[in-house]
Amino acid sequence: MKKQLLFLFSIFLLGTVYSQNSKIFQDTIPFRNDLGLIIIPITFNGVEKQFAFDTGAQYSVAYSWAKEKLQRTSKTLNINSSSGLRSKMRFYKSGTISLGSRKIRGHRILNAPKNSIFSCYEVDGILGVDIIKEFNWTIDYKNKILIMHPANHFPKKVETMHPLDFEFRNNRPIVFLKVKSNRLRFLLDTGAGGSSNVSKRNYNLTNLDELPQATFYSGSFDVNGILTASQPTVFQFQNVTSKSVNLSPLMYYNNQKSSKIGNRLWKEKTLFLNLKNDQLYVSSSKINQSYSSFSCSIMYSNGKMRIMRIEVESDVWNMGVRQGDEVISYEGKKFTDFCSLDQFQRKTVRTKKSFELQLANGQTITVSKSSKLH
């Protein structure tokens, strides 16, 4: 009887339980890629939520609704955001999570403040590597399909794919890229919104000033929903390798402390990810990114439409347009809230056609897309 009680107590101490993992399964989960993210449905206690699949997040995060729907715990975690804000987030008991055909019980999830950009696109939270690492994954970017496999299962398709120099340590998935004689570390970050960044350390090692580049005044949202101003420069890396894979990635530099690879690098490609065994495969042995960007974009801020992002030395820059300038109309339309403007703008730029802005100073400018770095 004592042995039976000890066994039951040991099971209780295991915490999170991933049921049915002994079975071979292959769950196909269609995703949408709003904001350049992989957004999938996840069910919490029978209620469906939309979560971003984020290998760059060490913990899963719920936005606001967790405080009302989930059970509070006494455990908290201090988070340092990209805006420099240090905040304390609280863990909540997740109840029963349904991810594909899997049931996850006894898990805890962080609660974060409401995020304007995520609220606009109905993203309720982030699925971090605390859950992602328990499974193997095929990410088909071309067909927008995420396939979940058992952690010990390798689909036959992997035999025709190409391995990358990769490791998973301390809940951080790292891709190594060889640039010249340097082996550089990059976080595999499917929650990066598309772009890839290079750190200050890697910048100093690789003489990026020698490469074609363009500089912007811009800004980005962090996990707390805070907009932080930035002045990134985009470079075209050349002659980069990772094991037998040859790459020509676009990288943004903004004095960051760490480097990361976003979803845009894998456009039209397929990845296979096995975190527990330090394995990452890609469907092509050659990956070449091409650069194209509109010279400026706008957002709704402090009650007005304003220039948010602008390329230095572009045509509109040389006309005297600067970040923060007030915009009266976008393609003849006026917007009075963040979400409707952001959605209209993203829909417009996907057409790749030029668009017209009327500024408060009386200027009317035409914004075009450039396909070359300076």
Helices and strands as residue ranges (DSSP letters): H 2-13, E 17-18, E 27-30, G 34-36, E 39-44, E 47-53, E 61-63, H 65-69, E 71-80, E 86-93, E 96-99, E 102-105, E 108-112, H 116-120, E 125-127, H 129-132, E 135-140, E 145-150, G 156-160, E 162-163, E 166-169, E 172-179, E 182-188, E 197-199, H 200-206, G 208-210, E 213-221, E 227-230, E 233-236, E 240-242, E 245-248, E 250-256, E 260-261, G 263-266, E 270-274, E 279-282, E 286-288, E 293-294, E 296-301, E 304-311, H 315-318, E 326-330, H 338-349, E 355-359, E 364-367, E 369-370
